[in-house]
Amino acid sequence: MLGGILARGMDALPAPFWAFYVHAEAGKALRRRAGISFLARELRAGVPLRMKKI
């Protein structure tokens, strides 16, 4: 995720913080839908939706 954010042109200093934020928000959204039992690969689907919101 960090590589993708950097590839979009974000500066190196804030990029890890945004990667953390997007990952956490995607996890929260998936937890609301699927409960506490989900796979990491399921989290991947929510990342583009979260990135569009920022």
PyMOL Python script that loads the backbone (N, CA, C, O; Angstrom):
from pymol import cmd

cmd.read_pdbstr("""\
ATOM      1  N   MET A   1       0.821  -1.170   0.000  1.00  0.00           N
ATOM      2  CA  MET A   1       0.000   0.000   0.000  1.00  0.00           C
ATOM      3  C   MET A   1       0.875   1.247   0.000  1.00  0.00           C
ATOM      4  O   MET A   1       0.586   2.224  -0.691  1.00  0.00           O
ATOM      5  N   LEU A   2       1.926   1.202   0.768  1.00  0.00           N
ATOM      6  CA  LEU A   2       2.818   2.359   0.832  1.00  0.00           C
ATOM      7  C   LEU A   2       3.408   2.659  -0.540  1.00  0.00           C
ATOM      8  O   LEU A   2       3.493   3.819  -0.943  1.00  0.00           O
ATOM      9  N   GLY A   3       3.814   1.621  -1.252  1.00  0.00           N
ATOM     10  CA  GLY A   3       4.361   1.812  -2.599  1.00  0.00           C
ATOM     11  C   GLY A   3       3.355   2.452  -3.537  1.00  0.00           C
ATOM     12  O   GLY A   3       3.714   3.302  -4.351  1.00  0.00           O
ATOM     13  N   GLY A   4       2.112   2.051  -3.428  1.00  0.00           N
ATOM     14  CA  GLY A   4       1.067   2.631  -4.264  1.00  0.00           C
ATOM     15  C   GLY A   4       0.835   4.101  -3.971  1.00  0.00           C
ATOM     16  O   GLY A   4       0.623   4.902  -4.881  1.00  0.00           O
ATOM     17  N   ILE A   5       0.878   4.445  -2.699  1.00  0.00           N
ATOM     18  CA  ILE A   5       0.692   5.850  -2.324  1.00  0.00           C
ATOM     19  C   ILE A   5       1.861   6.686  -2.820  1.00  0.00           C
ATOM     20  O   ILE A   5       1.669   7.792  -3.324  1.00  0.00           O
ATOM     21  N   LEU A   6       3.073   6.157  -2.676  1.00  0.00           N
ATOM     22  CA  LEU A   6       4.247   6.878  -3.181  1.00  0.00           C
ATOM     23  C   LEU A   6       4.200   7.003  -4.699  1.00  0.00           C
ATOM     24  O   LEU A   6       4.594   8.032  -5.250  1.00  0.00           O
ATOM     25  N   ALA A   7       3.720   5.959  -5.379  1.00  0.00           N
ATOM     26  CA  ALA A   7       3.635   5.991  -6.840  1.00  0.00           C
ATOM     27  C   ALA A   7       2.635   7.034  -7.328  1.00  0.00           C
ATOM     28  O   ALA A   7       2.741   7.525  -8.452  1.00  0.00           O
ATOM     29  N   ARG A   8       1.678   7.364  -6.492  1.00  0.00           N
ATOM     30  CA  ARG A   8       0.700   8.396  -6.857  1.00  0.00           C
ATOM     31  C   ARG A   8       1.250   9.801  -6.666  1.00  0.00           C
ATOM     32  O   ARG A   8       0.571  10.784  -6.965  1.00  0.00           O
ATOM     33  N   GLY A   9       2.488   9.900  -6.164  1.00  0.00           N
ATOM     34  CA  GLY A   9       3.138  11.196  -6.084  1.00  0.00           C
ATOM     35  C   GLY A   9       3.181  11.842  -4.711  1.00  0.00           C
ATOM     36  O   GLY A   9       3.591  12.997  -4.594  1.00  0.00           O
ATOM     37  N   MET A  10       2.774  11.136  -3.676  1.00  0.00           N
ATOM     38  CA  MET A  10       2.807  11.734  -2.343  1.00  0.00           C
ATOM     39  C   MET A  10       4.248  11.794  -1.837  1.00  0.00           C
ATOM     40  O   MET A  10       5.064  10.930  -2.159  1.00  0.00           O
ATOM     41  N   ASP A  11       4.547  12.805  -1.058  1.00  0.00           N
ATOM     42  CA  ASP A  11       5.869  12.930  -0.449  1.00  0.00           C
ATOM     43  C   ASP A  11       6.133  11.748   0.483  1.00  0.00           C
ATOM     44  O   ASP A  11       5.206  11.152   1.033  1.00  0.00           O
ATOM     45  N   ALA A  12       7.414  11.425   0.649  1.00  0.00           N
ATOM     46  CA  ALA A  12       7.807  10.256   1.434  1.00  0.00           C
ATOM     47  C   ALA A  12       7.493  10.393   2.922  1.00  0.00           C
ATOM     48  O   ALA A  12       7.253   9.383   3.584  1.00  0.00           O
ATOM     49  N   LEU A  13       7.487  11.586   3.456  1.00  0.00           N
ATOM     50  CA  LEU A  13       7.252  11.742   4.895  1.00  0.00           C
ATOM     51  C   LEU A  13       5.810  11.430   5.313  1.00  0.00           C
ATOM     52  O   LEU A  13       5.629  10.658   6.255  1.00  0.00           O
ATOM     53  N   PRO A  14       4.776  11.982   4.668  1.00  0.00           N
ATOM     54  CA  PRO A  14       3.415  11.672   5.112  1.00  0.00           C
ATOM     55  C   PRO A  14       2.868  10.345   4.567  1.00  0.00           C
ATOM     56  O   PRO A  14       1.858   9.851   5.068  1.00  0.00           O
ATOM     57  N   ALA A  15       3.508   9.771   3.569  1.00  0.00           N
ATOM     58  CA  ALA A  15       2.978   8.561   2.932  1.00  0.00           C
ATOM     59  C   ALA A  15       2.760   7.397   3.900  1.00  0.00           C
ATOM     60  O   ALA A  15       1.707   6.763   3.826  1.00  0.00           O
ATOM     61  N   PRO A  16       3.693   7.076   4.806  1.00  0.00           N
ATOM     62  CA  PRO A  16       3.431   5.954   5.725  1.00  0.00           C
ATOM     63  C   PRO A  16       2.227   6.199   6.637  1.00  0.00           C
ATOM     64  O   PRO A  16       1.504   5.265   6.985  1.00  0.00           O
ATOM     65  N   PHE A  17       2.020   7.442   7.014  1.00  0.00           N
ATOM     66  CA  PHE A  17       0.878   7.754   7.870  1.00  0.00           C
ATOM     67  C   PHE A  17      -0.437   7.563   7.116  1.00  0.00           C
ATOM     68  O   PHE A  17      -1.407   7.049   7.672  1.00  0.00           O
ATOM     69  N   TRP A  18      -0.465   7.977   5.848  1.00  0.00           N
ATOM     70  CA  TRP A  18      -1.663   7.774   5.035  1.00  0.00           C
ATOM     71  C   TRP A  18      -1.896   6.293   4.771  1.00  0.00           C
ATOM     72  O   TRP A  18      -3.041   5.839   4.763  1.00  0.00           O
ATOM     73  N   ALA A  19      -0.824   5.534   4.553  1.00  0.00           N
ATOM     74  CA  ALA A  19      -0.963   4.089   4.341  1.00  0.00           C
ATOM     75  C   ALA A  19      -1.578   3.439   5.579  1.00  0.00           C
ATOM     76  O   ALA A  19      -2.472   2.599   5.469  1.00  0.00           O
ATOM     77  N   PHE A  20      -1.101   3.827   6.740  1.00  0.00           N
ATOM     78  CA  PHE A  20      -1.655   3.307   7.991  1.00  0.00           C
ATOM     79  C   PHE A  20      -3.129   3.668   8.118  1.00  0.00           C
ATOM     80  O   PHE A  20      -3.951   2.824   8.476  1.00  0.00           O
ATOM     81  N   TYR A  21      -3.462   4.912   7.827  1.00  0.00           N
ATOM     82  CA  TYR A  21      -4.836   5.385   7.950  1.00  0.00           C
ATOM     83  C   TYR A  21      -5.776   4.632   7.003  1.00  0.00           C
ATOM     84  O   TYR A  21      -6.842   4.175   7.417  1.00  0.00           O
ATOM     85  N   VAL A  22      -5.384   4.506   5.750  1.00  0.00           N
ATOM     86  CA  VAL A  22      -6.225   3.822   4.762  1.00  0.00           C
ATOM     87  C   VAL A  22      -6.412   2.361   5.154  1.00  0.00           C
ATOM     88  O   VAL A  22      -7.518   1.829   5.059  1.00  0.00           O
ATOM     89  N   HIS A  23      -5.342   1.711   5.591  1.00  0.00           N
ATOM     90  CA  HIS A  23      -5.414   0.316   6.007  1.00  0.00           C
ATOM     91  C   HIS A  23      -6.366   0.164   7.194  1.00  0.00           C
ATOM     92  O   HIS A  23      -7.189  -0.751   7.216  1.00  0.00           O
ATOM     93  N   ALA A  24      -6.259   1.045   8.164  1.00  0.00           N
ATOM     94  CA  ALA A  24      -7.125   0.980   9.344  1.00  0.00           C
ATOM     95  C   ALA A  24      -8.586   1.221   8.982  1.00  0.00           C
ATOM     96  O   ALA A  24      -9.471   0.522   9.476  1.00  0.00           O
ATOM     97  N   GLU A  25      -8.842   2.197   8.129  1.00  0.00           N
ATOM     98  CA  GLU A  25     -10.223   2.495   7.738  1.00  0.00           C
ATOM     99  C   GLU A  25     -10.837   1.348   6.934  1.00  0.00           C
ATOM    100  O   GLU A  25     -12.012   1.029   7.113  1.00  0.00           O
ATOM    101  N   ALA A  26     -10.061   0.733   6.060  1.00  0.00           N
ATOM    102  CA  ALA A  26     -10.556  -0.422   5.302  1.00  0.00           C
ATOM    103  C   ALA A  26     -10.871  -1.573   6.254  1.00  0.00           C
ATOM    104  O   ALA A  26     -11.868  -2.273   6.073  1.00  0.00           O
ATOM    105  N   GLY A  27     -10.034  -1.770   7.257  1.00  0.00           N
ATOM    106  CA  GLY A  27     -10.283  -2.813   8.255  1.00  0.00           C
ATOM    107  C   GLY A  27     -11.538  -2.548   9.068  1.00  0.00           C
ATOM    108  O   GLY A  27     -12.309  -3.468   9.340  1.00  0.00           O
ATOM    109  N   LYS A  28     -11.745  -1.310   9.454  1.00  0.00           N
ATOM    110  CA  LYS A  28     -12.948  -0.958  10.216  1.00  0.00           C
ATOM    111  C   LYS A  28     -14.207  -1.201   9.395  1.00  0.00           C
ATOM    112  O   LYS A  28     -15.197  -1.724   9.905  1.00  0.00           O
ATOM    113  N   ALA A  29     -14.165  -0.820   8.124  1.00  0.00           N
ATOM    114  CA  ALA A  29     -15.334  -1.016   7.255  1.00  0.00           C
ATOM    115  C   ALA A  29     -15.627  -2.502   7.070  1.00  0.00           C
ATOM    116  O   ALA A  29     -16.786  -2.916   7.097  1.00  0.00           O
ATOM    117  N   LEU A  30     -14.588  -3.297   6.884  1.00  0.00           N
ATOM    118  CA  LEU A  30     -14.785  -4.739   6.713  1.00  0.00           C
ATOM    119  C   LEU A  30     -15.295  -5.369   8.004  1.00  0.00           C
ATOM    120  O   LEU A  30     -16.132  -6.272   7.966  1.00  0.00           O
ATOM    121  N   ARG A  31     -14.809  -4.911   9.115  1.00  0.00           N
ATOM    122  CA  ARG A  31     -15.276  -5.456  10.393  1.00  0.00           C
ATOM    123  C   ARG A  31     -16.765  -5.175  10.588  1.00  0.00           C
ATOM    124  O   ARG A  31     -17.492  -6.018  11.114  1.00  0.00           O
ATOM    125  N   ARG A  32     -17.216  -4.005  10.171  1.00  0.00           N
ATOM    126  CA  ARG A  32     -18.649  -3.693  10.276  1.00  0.00           C
ATOM    127  C   ARG A  32     -19.480  -4.629   9.403  1.00  0.00           C
ATOM    128  O   ARG A  32     -20.591  -5.009   9.775  1.00  0.00           O
ATOM    129  N   ARG A  33     -18.940  -4.999   8.239  1.00  0.00           N
ATOM    130  CA  ARG A  33     -19.671  -5.883   7.325  1.00  0.00           C
ATOM    131  C   ARG A  33     -19.558  -7.346   7.698  1.00  0.00           C
ATOM    132  O   ARG A  33     -20.559  -8.063   7.671  1.00  0.00           O
ATOM    133  N   ALA A  34     -18.358  -7.814   8.048  1.00  0.00           N
ATOM    134  CA  ALA A  34     -18.106  -9.244   8.199  1.00  0.00           C
ATOM    135  C   ALA A  34     -17.918  -9.695   9.642  1.00  0.00           C
ATOM    136  O   ALA A  34     -17.802 -10.894   9.895  1.00  0.00           O
ATOM    137  N   GLY A  35     -17.886  -8.779  10.581  1.00  0.00           N
ATOM    138  CA  GLY A  35     -17.581  -9.156  11.958  1.00  0.00           C
ATOM    139  C   GLY A  35     -16.072  -9.231  12.157  1.00  0.00           C
ATOM    140  O   GLY A  35     -15.304  -8.681  11.367  1.00  0.00           O
ATOM    141  N   ILE A  36     -15.659  -9.910  13.210  1.00  0.00           N
ATOM    142  CA  ILE A  36     -14.226  -9.923  13.515  1.00  0.00           C
ATOM    143  C   ILE A  36     -13.461 -11.015  12.783  1.00  0.00           C
ATOM    144  O   ILE A  36     -12.234 -11.069  12.872  1.00  0.00           O
ATOM    145  N   SER A  37     -14.150 -11.873  12.073  1.00  0.00           N
ATOM    146  CA  SER A  37     -13.485 -12.982  11.389  1.00  0.00           C
ATOM    147  C   SER A  37     -13.449 -12.733   9.880  1.00  0.00           C
ATOM    148  O   SER A  37     -14.438 -12.948   9.179  1.00  0.00           O
ATOM    149  N   PHE A  38     -12.286 -12.276   9.392  1.00  0.00           N
ATOM    150  CA  PHE A  38     -12.105 -12.086   7.959  1.00  0.00           C
ATOM    151  C   PHE A  38     -10.650 -12.308   7.615  1.00  0.00           C
ATOM    152  O   PHE A  38      -9.783 -12.290   8.488  1.00  0.00           O
ATOM    153  N   LEU A  39     -10.388 -12.518   6.342  1.00  0.00           N
ATOM    154  CA  LEU A  39      -9.032 -12.777   5.862  1.00  0.00           C
ATOM    155  C   LEU A  39      -8.397 -11.492   5.337  1.00  0.00           C
ATOM    156  O   LEU A  39      -9.091 -10.569   4.912  1.00  0.00           O
ATOM    157  N   ALA A  40      -7.082 -11.451   5.376  1.00  0.00           N
ATOM    158  CA  ALA A  40      -6.358 -10.271   4.896  1.00  0.00           C
ATOM    159  C   ALA A  40      -6.672  -9.986   3.436  1.00  0.00           C
ATOM    160  O   ALA A  40      -6.746  -8.825   3.032  1.00  0.00           O
ATOM    161  N   ARG A  41      -6.856 -11.029   2.644  1.00  0.00           N
ATOM    162  CA  ARG A  41      -7.142 -10.797   1.224  1.00  0.00           C
ATOM    163  C   ARG A  41      -8.502 -10.124   1.021  1.00  0.00           C
ATOM    164  O   ARG A  41      -8.719  -9.466   0.003  1.00  0.00           O
ATOM    165  N   GLU A  42      -9.405 -10.282   1.969  1.00  0.00           N
ATOM    166  CA  GLU A  42     -10.696  -9.601   1.886  1.00  0.00           C
ATOM    167  C   GLU A  42     -10.552  -8.104   2.164  1.00  0.00           C
ATOM    168  O   GLU A  42     -11.336  -7.296   1.665  1.00  0.00           O
ATOM    169  N   LEU A  43      -9.573  -7.751   2.941  1.00  0.00           N
ATOM    170  CA  LEU A  43      -9.306  -6.356   3.255  1.00  0.00           C
ATOM    171  C   LEU A  43      -8.882  -5.585   2.012  1.00  0.00           C
ATOM    172  O   LEU A  43      -9.190  -4.403   1.863  1.00  0.00           O
ATOM    173  N   ARG A  44      -8.182  -6.265   1.137  1.00  0.00           N
ATOM    174  CA  ARG A  44      -7.649  -5.636  -0.078  1.00  0.00           C
ATOM    175  C   ARG A  44      -8.744  -4.997  -0.928  1.00  0.00           C
ATOM    176  O   ARG A  44      -8.507  -3.968  -1.561  1.00  0.00           O
ATOM    177  N   ALA A  45      -9.919  -5.582  -0.951  1.00  0.00           N
ATOM    178  CA  ALA A  45     -11.011  -5.048  -1.771  1.00  0.00           C
ATOM    179  C   ALA A  45     -11.503  -3.683  -1.273  1.00  0.00           C
ATOM    180  O   ALA A  45     -12.005  -2.885  -2.065  1.00  0.00           O
ATOM    181  N   GLY A  46     -11.366  -3.413   0.013  1.00  0.00           N
ATOM    182  CA  GLY A  46     -11.851  -2.152   0.559  1.00  0.00           C
ATOM    183  C   GLY A  46     -10.884  -0.994   0.429  1.00  0.00           C
ATOM    184  O   GLY A  46     -11.268   0.157   0.635  1.00  0.00           O
ATOM    185  N   VAL A  47      -9.644  -1.275   0.093  1.00  0.00           N
ATOM    186  CA  VAL A  47      -8.632  -0.218   0.033  1.00  0.00           C
ATOM    187  C   VAL A  47      -8.938   0.827  -1.045  1.00  0.00           C
ATOM    188  O   VAL A  47      -8.879   2.018  -0.739  1.00  0.00           O
ATOM    189  N   PRO A  48      -9.259   0.453  -2.277  1.00  0.00           N
ATOM    190  CA  PRO A  48      -9.546   1.491  -3.286  1.00  0.00           C
ATOM    191  C   PRO A  48     -10.708   2.404  -2.894  1.00  0.00           C
ATOM    192  O   PRO A  48     -10.683   3.601  -3.180  1.00  0.00           O
ATOM    193  N   LEU A  49     -11.713   1.848  -2.249  1.00  0.00           N
ATOM    194  CA  LEU A  49     -12.845   2.676  -1.812  1.00  0.00           C
ATOM    195  C   LEU A  49     -12.405   3.703  -0.786  1.00  0.00           C
ATOM    196  O   LEU A  49     -12.846   4.852  -0.822  1.00  0.00           O
ATOM    197  N   ARG A  50     -11.542   3.297   0.125  1.00  0.00           N
ATOM    198  CA  ARG A  50     -11.049   4.220   1.152  1.00  0.00           C
ATOM    199  C   ARG A  50     -10.130   5.271   0.545  1.00  0.00           C
ATOM    200  O   ARG A  50     -10.151   6.428   0.966  1.00  0.00           O
ATOM    201  N   MET A  51      -9.329   4.883  -0.435  1.00  0.00           N
ATOM    202  CA  MET A  51      -8.407   5.837  -1.056  1.00  0.00           C
ATOM    203  C   MET A  51      -9.166   6.907  -1.831  1.00  0.00           C
ATOM    204  O   MET A  51      -8.719   8.051  -1.909  1.00  0.00           O
ATOM    205  N   LYS A  52     -10.308   6.545  -2.403  1.00  0.00           N
ATOM    206  CA  LYS A  52     -11.110   7.531  -3.128  1.00  0.00           C
ATOM    207  C   LYS A  52     -11.688   8.579  -2.189  1.00  0.00           C
ATOM    208  O   LYS A  52     -11.935   9.715  -2.592  1.00  0.00           O
ATOM    209  N   LYS A  53     -11.902   8.193  -0.932  1.00  0.00           N
ATOM    210  CA  LYS A  53     -12.502   9.117   0.032  1.00  0.00           C
ATOM    211  C   LYS A  53     -11.509  10.126   0.584  1.00  0.00           C
ATOM    212  O   LYS A  53     -11.914  11.121   1.185  1.00  0.00           O
ATOM    213  N   ILE A  54     -10.210   9.889   0.392  1.00  0.00           N
ATOM    214  CA  ILE A  54      -9.233  10.844   0.948  1.00  0.00           C
ATOM    215  C   ILE A  54      -8.703  11.783  -0.089  1.00  0.00           C
ATOM    216  O   ILE A  54      -7.877  12.642   0.220  1.00  0.00           O
TER     217      ILE A  54
END
""", "prot")
cmd.dss("prot")
cmd.show_as("cartoon", "prot")
cmd.util.cbc("prot")
cmd.orient("prot")
